[in-house]
Amino acid sequence: MQRMRRLVCEYYDGFSFGRFVKRFPQFKGPLTDLLMGDMFRDDLDALFVAIDQMKEEEGNGSTMESAAPLVARSETALH
């Protein structure tokens, strides 16, 4: 579940999945699988390493910290 949460946080933080797939085309399939809910595969760890690498190259900060208030609000709204 943490993997899906991380992708949602990346999305809300403005991460471009299109630019990611252009930069790392080898992750197009795994990213699609993850978005469809197939999140319990060990090989997906490499995808997040690539996301971190791209964010570092672009000078972006930690997504989990910046998106945490947004996620907390959405979780509160669900209860």
C-alpha positions as CSV (number, residue, x, y, z in Angstrom):
1,M,0.0,0.0,0.0
2,Q,2.9,2.3,0.7
3,R,3.9,2.2,-3.0
4,M,0.5,3.4,-4.1
5,R,0.6,6.1,-1.5
6,R,4.0,7.2,-2.7
7,L,2.7,7.5,-6.3
8,V,-0.3,9.5,-5.3
9,C,2.0,11.9,-3.3
10,E,4.3,12.2,-6.3
11,Y,1.3,13.1,-8.5
12,Y,0.0,15.7,-6.1
13,D,3.5,17.1,-5.8
14,G,3.6,17.7,-9.5
15,F,5.9,14.9,-10.6
16,S,5.6,14.3,-14.4
17,F,5.0,10.7,-15.1
18,G,5.3,11.5,-18.8
19,R,8.7,12.9,-18.4
20,F,9.6,9.9,-16.2
21,V,8.6,7.4,-18.9
22,K,10.5,9.4,-21.5
23,R,13.6,9.4,-19.3
24,F,13.2,5.8,-18.2
25,P,11.3,4.0,-20.9
26,Q,12.1,0.6,-19.4
27,F,9.7,1.4,-16.5
28,K,6.7,2.1,-18.7
29,G,5.3,-1.4,-18.1
30,P,6.0,-1.6,-14.4
31,L,4.6,1.9,-13.8
32,T,1.4,0.9,-15.6
33,D,1.2,-2.3,-13.6
34,L,1.6,-0.4,-10.4
35,L,-1.1,2.1,-11.3
36,M,-3.4,-0.8,-12.0
37,G,-2.8,-2.1,-8.5
38,D,-0.1,-4.7,-9.0
39,M,2.0,-3.3,-6.2
40,F,3.4,-6.3,-4.5
41,R,6.4,-7.1,-6.7
42,D,10.0,-6.8,-5.6
43,D,11.1,-5.5,-9.0
44,L,9.1,-2.3,-8.4
45,D,11.8,-1.0,-6.0
46,A,14.0,-0.1,-9.0
47,L,11.2,2.1,-10.3
48,F,11.2,4.2,-7.1
49,V,15.0,4.4,-7.2
50,A,14.6,5.9,-10.7
51,I,11.9,8.3,-9.5
52,D,14.3,9.5,-6.8
53,Q,17.1,9.8,-9.3
54,M,15.0,11.9,-11.6
55,K,13.7,14.1,-8.8
56,E,17.3,14.6,-7.6
57,E,18.4,15.6,-11.1
58,E,15.6,18.1,-11.3
59,G,16.3,19.5,-7.8
60,N,12.9,18.5,-6.3
61,G,12.5,17.8,-2.6
62,S,11.0,15.0,-0.8
63,T,7.5,14.3,-2.0
64,M,6.3,12.3,1.1
65,E,6.9,15.3,3.3
66,S,5.4,18.0,1.0
67,A,2.3,15.9,0.2
68,A,1.7,14.6,3.7
69,P,-0.9,17.3,4.7
70,L,-2.8,16.7,1.5
71,V,-2.9,13.0,2.1
72,A,-3.9,13.5,5.7
73,R,-6.8,15.7,4.6
74,S,-8.0,13.1,2.1
75,E,-7.8,10.3,4.6
76,T,-9.8,12.4,7.1
77,A,-12.5,13.1,4.5
78,L,-12.9,9.3,3.9
79,H,-13.8,8.6,7.6
